[in-house]
Amino acid sequence: MLLLPGRRSLPNIAERMSATHHSSRTEAWFPAARALARLPASLAPRALLVVFAVSSLLSVLPGCGQKSETGGGEAAKPKDANAPLGNLVEPFTPPTLAELDAKAEWIDQPVEDSIELLRAYQARHKPLTTLEEALRLKNDSPGTNEKIVSALGRLPESDSEVDWDATINRHLRSDLKSTNPIMISSTSEFEIDDLTGFKMFGFDWTFRKFALKETVVSWQSSKDGLCDKVVLRDDLNWSDGEPITAHDVAFTFRAIMDDRVPVPAMRSGTDKVRWVEAYDDRTVVFFHKEALSTNSENVDFNIIPQHLYEKSIRDDYSLQSSEQHVKYENNPVCGGPYKIVSRSRGQEIVLERRESWYMHDGKQVRTKPYFKTVRFRVIEDSNTTLLALKTGSIDESLLTAEQWVTQTSGEDFYALDTKASAVEWVYFYFGWNLKQTVPDDEDPKKDKLVDSPFFSDVRVRKAMSYAFDYDELMDKLWYGLYQPSVGIFYPNAWMAPKPPPAPYKQDLAKAEELLDAAGWIDHDGDGIRDKLIDGKYVKFKFSILCPNSPEPVAICNLLKENLDQIGVLCNVRPMEFTVLQEQTLKHRFQAFLGGWGTGTDPDTVENIWGTKQDRNFVCYSNPEVDQLFERGRKEFDRQKRAAIYARIHEIIYAEQPYTFLYVRNAFYGFNKQLRGYNFSPRGPYSYMPGFFSIWRVAK
């Protein structure tokens, strides 16, 4: 699976991994996913988190704060199921808007139209070849690739070039688990939400963050860094006709910040906001617990309509079980440019352009989306996907390395399609669970976590990394197209250590030496290593979970073959992505194959690596890493921040809670009738304008 890091850290790669070998919103494939900023912000899934302790003394925060009604410390958690929504929020009395404006010293933040940003960029960068030549070219070199993208990635020069009634048939690697914007977690879900969800913020292909001109009039931050004020446009509405207001934003914050509502991916980062106040229908203020470099990430959470959920949530905090919530799941009310008009589970999701999005009172008030209909086809098998692309059943798809090299170079492919690639900050790994679930002695119906007999020992984890045959993976499975992963950040990213750590190489002798030192020895001569634990010899035999697709299964089978050589038994367990996602979220696994797409800020990965964080699937814990994350979000100097996150990278890589495998490039096939596709470190979609710059040529 491919997921995005925390504070919408994208979505998981698990879903797309099988398609590529996320998304977000990566979109890589596994449990993991969104935002921007002057410093690269969070991508994906929302991986940014800001932790800060509120003083236990009653005090007024300079500029934006107000006295707390409690003595501080942890927020009270009402036992009453009917307690006010938002039981994880510490009581707080905001100042009046007049009081706030009088002392906040507001600093204007950017409000941008991403299409105009791209148009201005393209005006400064002319295409490297003609459109006609780009359509004739076969993508067989980096130079040719650059020509294709530069010519076919252009925005239309006039409306007459565009087929405004067109349908685009897009590919989804896995089905959705939820259409509710605050329940989403996987890449597929983020891709749908990118088109249907109401957004106030976005980021461009360089990860520069801004408020979206389509929805926001102004965005200001207080000089002391403790508040953000957003004024919404007055021409916004939900797909059922009700207005979108600041009250929806404040209500959604309380829903996310209620432990009765199961939204771990969206709560990551949002839980660092102190309070959200809607002063009127258009003005919303985010109060921060502390001045942090990541505060602009924490205000970027998905929004749900208050008028639908304020009563129904009381009957079903899961947002999934009641008759009314099932109705919303199947027929969601949407706040973005598109609405869901039909859904056949496991097969397709169809979206239609909302006229009420770009028209208001008979006037066009926003850019009209280029496609009338967006049909997402769910196809799990990569071979079936490529066949659908070649026959025109779908218009775009992520390509595997094998497909890029051996199956998309002939006329059967280029008759309808072309292909393009770019660097993508997506890495894949074997995750070793440092804990294991066992029945709780006090309540056998519940699980508790105890140290894993296998992977709690760093020597064993390093042995796993030395045992794996990376050359076989990179040269034979991935045709030399990918590069080794050497940790949690992309090697050329500003926050990665310089120079990067050396990649692991297979060394079976070193692996055996480490296992011997950890006490895993073949005591009975049956060829399988074992160890005396609690008076019994336990064999080194474990299972690894992976998506049920050819590429991930092949990677895990290679691991199995490698471990067989050193007396370790590995059982490969392929499974459907949503099941795999559930197992990892609940830590019910010993090892799994996964992938992460990047967030726009390095702090977004805290919810993957921080102690007891929601998406820390492998139960990794290191006090120094926790402290460094705390320091990183309090530091505003980019160079100093880079050093902090580089150190986090080095510590995690040294302890190998993951065996880091490879960094994947984005390889895509596109129908030749499509134009306007461009790339960011999150691929062609999970940024702004992303999908919204793509169009179909008029017939």
C-alpha positions, -999 to 999 in steps of 0.1 A, spaced: 0 0 0 11 35 -5 1 61 20 10 97 25 27 107 57 7 118 86 -10 151 88 -22 136 57 9 117 52 -9 103 14 -19 85 14 -4 45 14 16 30 -14 2 -4 -8 -25 2 -32 -4 16 -60 26 -3 -53 13 -33 -71 4 -10 -99 36 7 -101 58 -19 -94 1 73 -42 -15 81 -31 -15 105 -12 -33 120 -19 6 90 -19 4 80 -39 27 52 -28 8 23 -13 7 16 23 -7 26 56 3 61 60 -13 112 39 -14 168 27 -5 205 27 22 231 18 43 260 30 73 282 25 92 253 37 81 222 19 49 214 37 31 182 43 19 162 14 -2 139 20 -21 124 42 -13 150 69 19 140 84 26 172 103 22 173 140 30 201 164 33 191 200 35 216 228 26 216 264 1 242 275 11 259 307 -8 247 337 -11 282 348 -41 304 337 -25 328 312 -32 348 281 -13 338 251 3 370 236 -16 384 206 -41 355 200 -47 337 233 -73 338 259 -76 323 293 -83 287 295 -113 276 316 -93 248 331 -60 245 348 -44 230 317 -28 196 313 -45 169 293 -80 176 281 -108 161 301 -124 131 283 -161 130 291 -174 95 300 -209 105 289 -216 95 254 -237 126 251 -208 149 262 -201 179 239 -183 171 206 -146 176 207 -137 159 240 -100 160 232 -99 198 231 -90 216 262 -117 242 271 -108 276 257 -125 310 256 -115 329 225 -113 366 224 -138 386 204 -128 393 168 -124 430 176 -101 422 205 -81 398 184 -78 423 155 -67 450 179 -35 432 190 -28 403 165 -6 424 141 -17 403 111 7 394 83 -8 386 49 -2 351 36 -4 341 -2 -38 335 -18 -32 320 -52 -49 307 -83 -28 276 -91 -38 275 -128 -26 311 -132 6 302 -114 12 273 -139 3 295 -168 28 322 -157 55 295 -153 48 280 -187 50 315 -203 86 317 -190 95 281 -201 88 274 -238 82 238 -250 114 220 -262 97 206 -293 65 209 -313 32 192 -303 33 171 -335 68 159 -328 60 151 -292 31 129 -302 54 110 -327 83 105 -302 89 73 -284 100 79 -248 133 61 -248 157 85 -230 156 113 -204 160 139 -232 130 126 -251 110 124 -219 117 161 -212 105 170 -247 73 151 -244 64 166 -210 73 202 -221 51 200 -252 21 179 -239 20 195 -204 9 229 -217 -24 245 -207 -48 254 -235 -42 288 -252 -80 292 -259 -112 276 -247 -119 264 -282 -91 239 -279 -108 221 -251 -135 194 -252 -156 207 -224 -180 178 -225 -153 152 -222 -150 122 -199 -116 111 -185 -113 75 -175 -88 73 -147 -73 43 -130 -77 34 -93 -55 6 -79 -78 -2 -51 -114 5 -40 -123 31 -14 -129 22 22 -147 55 28 -159 86 9 -162 107 41 -134 134 39 -123 130 75 -123 92 74 -100 88 44 -65 73 47 -54 57 15 -41 71 -18 -73 61 -37 -94 79 -12 -73 110 -14 -75 110 -52 -113 111 -50 -113 137 -22 -89 159 -42 -118 164 -67 -148 163 -44 -136 177 -11 -138 214 0 -103 228 3 -89 261 17 -52 254 12 -30 239 -15 6 237 -26 24 239 -60 49 217 -77 77 232 -55 57 226 -23 50 263 -18 19 266 3 -9 291 -3 -47 296 3 -68 288 -27 -83 317 -45 -113 296 -54 -124 294 -18 -105 320 2 -106 358 2 -77 363 26 -54 344 49 -34 361 76 -11 349 104 -5 368 136 30 382 141 34 360 172 26 329 152 -3 319 175 -32 325 151 -43 321 115 -73 340 102 -91 329 70 -119 348 54 -140 325 31 -157 336 -1 -195 341 0 -203 321 -31 -195 286 -18 -220 258 -15 -223 221 -8 -236 199 -36 -271 198 -18 -273 236 -22 -265 245 14 -238 272 19 -203 263 29 -194 285 59 -168 290 86 -191 271 110 -185 239 89 -147 244 96 -152 248 133 -176 219 136 -152 196 116 -124 205 140 -145 194 170 -155 162 152 -119 153 144 -108 161 179 -132 137 196 -119 103 205 -152 87 198 -147 95 161 -122 71 145 -101 95 123 -64 88 131 -51 100 98 -69 133 99 -63 139 136 -26 138 131 -16 175 131 -51 188 137 -45 177 173 -19 204 176 -45 232 170 -57 247 203 -91 259 191 -110 268 159 -136 297 162 -161 307 135 -168 344 142 -194 346 114 -203 327 83 -170 337 65 -144 344 92 -127 315 109 -96 317 132 -73 289 141 -57 293 176 -24 275 180 -10 261 211 24 275 204 44 293 177 57 266 154 71 263 119 45 237 111 13 256 122 3 263 86 2 225 81 -20 219 111 -49 241 99 -51 221 67 -77 194 75 -106 181 54 -141 196 60 -175 180 64 -209 197 63 -222 207 97 -258 207 87 -256 170 79 -236 157 107 -242 178 138 -272 157 148 -264 123 132 -229 121 148 -246 118 182 -262 86 172 -232 71 155 -198 85 163 -182 59 140 -197 78 111 -202 45 94 -229 23 110 -262 42 112 -286 42 83 -281 79 78 -243 76 77 -245 47 53 -266 70 31 -240 97 33 -213 72 25 -231 60 -7 -243 94 -17 -219 119 -2 -226 157 -2 -195 172 -17 -179 207 -14 -154 205 -43 -155 209 -80 -170 175 -86 -196 153 -69 -200 115 -68 -230 105 -89 -225 67 -89 -204 41 -73 -201 4 -80 -180 -11 -52 -149 -27 -65 -156 -16 -100 -159 22 -106 -167 56 -91 -182 82 -114 -179 120 -107 -196 149 -124 -186 185 -126 -207 207 -104 -221 237 -122 -228 253 -88 -191 251 -81 -181 275 -109 -214 294 -114 -231 316 -89 -262 337 -95 -258 332 -132 -222 343 -133 -190 323 -136 -171 329 -104 -144 302 -106 -124 283 -132 -145 257 -149 -130 222 -145 -119 209 -179 -137 175 -177 -175 171 -174 -171 136 -161 -144 117 -143 -148 80 -142 -124 61 -119 -121 24 -128 -109 1 -101 -84 -24 -116 -61 -42 -92 -41 -63 -117 -13 -44 -134 -15 -64 -166 -52 -58 -169 -46 -21 -163 -21 -19 -192 -45 -37 -215 -72 -12 -206 -48 17 -213 -38 3 -247 -74 -3 -258 -86 31 -246 -108 18 -217 -88 41 -194 -69 73 -203 -40 72 -177 -22 48 -155 8 43 -134 32 18 -151 53 -8 -136 91 -8 -143 86 -40 -165 58 -23 -184 78 8 -190 108 -11 -204 92 -41 -222 55 -36 -228 51 1 -239 77 5 -267 57 -9 -296 30 4 -319 3 -14 -299 10 11 -271 19 43 -291 -12 39 -313 -33 56 -286 -9 65 -259 24 80 -249 43 79 -216 61 103 -193 82 100 -161 96 121 -133 113 118 -99 88 110 -72 96 111 -35 81 76 -28 100 48 -10 92 12 -3 102 -10 26 98 -41 47 83 -30 80 94 -51 111 69 -50 139 88 -44 171 57 -55 191 32 -83 188 -4 -85 198 -15 -111 224 -47 -115 244 -50 -92 273 -49 -112 306 -76 -90 321 -99 -91 291 -92 -119 266 -114 -103 241 -89 -74 238 -53 -74 226 -22 -60 242 12 -53 228 43 -70 240 79 -71 226 82 -92 195 105 -122 201 120 -115 166 121 -79 157 124 -60 190 162 -68 187 180 -43 164 205 -71 156 177 -92 141 164 -62 120 199 -55 107 202 -92 98 170 -90 78 185 -61 59 218 -78 52 200 -110 41 180 -94 12 193 -95 -23 190 -58 -35 207 -64 -68 182 -90 -78 154 -66 -68 168 -35 -86 182 -51 -117 158 -79 -125 125 -68 -110 129 -31 -115 151 -32 -146 176 -7 -131 150 21 -132 149 28 -95 175 38 -69 182 23 -35 163 39 -6 186 49 23 161 62 48 129 82 54 137 112 32 144 114 -5 183 116 -9 182 150 -27 156 166 -4 166 196 17 161 177 50 180 146 40 215 140 55 244 151 33 260 128 23 233 101 26 239 68 44 253 40 24 227 15 11 227 -20 25 241 -47 3 234 -84 7 259 -101 31 246 -134 43 277 -140 65 270 -107 83 233 -116 86 242 -150 102 267 -134 125 241 -110 138 215 -137 143 240 -158 162 247 -129 184 210 -124 191 207 -160 202 190 -173 171 209 -206 165 198 -239 150 200 -259 183 183 -291 170 199 -294 136 167 -292 116 179 -263 95 157 -237 112 171 -212 137 155 -212 172 159 -195 205 151 -204 241 124 -180 252 105 -184 285 118 -220 288 108 -231 253 126 -232 220 109 -209 196 116 -213 159 124 -182 138 92 -184 117 72 -154 108 47 -141 82 50 -110 60 19 -93 46 17 -77 12 -8 -65 -14 -22 -93 -35 -5 -83 -68 23 -98 -88 51 -72 -80 47 -71 -42 43 -108 -40 75 -112 -61 94 -89 -37 83 -109 -7 91 -142 -23 126 -130 -30 129 -122 8 116 -156 16 142 -172 -7 170 -151 9 160 -160 44 158 -197 36 195 -196 30 202 -185 66 177 -207 85 148 -183 88 113 -193 76 92 -165 61 55 -171 51 43 -147 24 7 -137 30 -9 -117 1 -42 -99 9 -66 -73 -3 -55 -38 4 -82 -27 27 -76 -58 49 -39 -52 49 -46 -16 59 -67 -28 88 -41 -53 100 -13 -27 101 -35 -1 118 -42 -26 146 -5 -38 147 -17 -74 139 12 -84 118 49 -95 122 62 -79 90 47 -62 59 57 -47 26 47 -11 23 55 23 9 52 60 18 46 90 -3 61 123 9 45 151 29 55 186 21 72 192 54 95 167 72 75 170 104 47 151 87 65 119 92 63 122 130 31 103 130 50 74 114 80 75 138 69 92 170 63 70 200 27 57 200 17 78 170 -14 66 151 4 54 120 35 41 137 26 6 126 58 -10 136 57 4 172 91 21 168 101 42 198 133 63 204 132 92 230 159 111 211 138 109 179 108 122 198 128 151 212 142 160 178 107 161 163 98 185 191 128 207 183 122 206 146 88 221 147 99 249 171 128 259 148 121 284 121 156 286 105 155 262 75 192 253 77 189 244 114 157 225 108 174 205 80 201 194 105 175 182 130 156 161 105 188 148 90 197 135 124 163 118 128 169 102 94 203 89 105 190 74 138 161 56 122 183 42 94 208 30 120 181 11 139 164 -4 108 128 -6 120 123 -8 82 145 -25 57 146 4 32 143 -10 -4 140 15 -32 128 49 -43 103 48 -71 101 72 -100 67 81 -114 61 62 -147 28 70 -163 10 63 -195 -14 89 -209 -38 88 -238 -26 111 -266 -57 131 -265 -48 144 -230 -28 175 -224 -16 195 -194 -1 168 -173 29 179 -152 48 164 -122 57 172 -87 76 151 -61 41 136 -54 35 127 -90 11 143 -115 -20 147 -93 -14 153 -56 -5 190 -58 -20 222 -73 -32 224 -100 -23 187 -106 -54 171 -121 -70 204 -127 -45 214 -154 -52 183 -175 -76 186 -205 -88 167 -235 -84 180 -271 -116 191 -288 -127 168 -315 
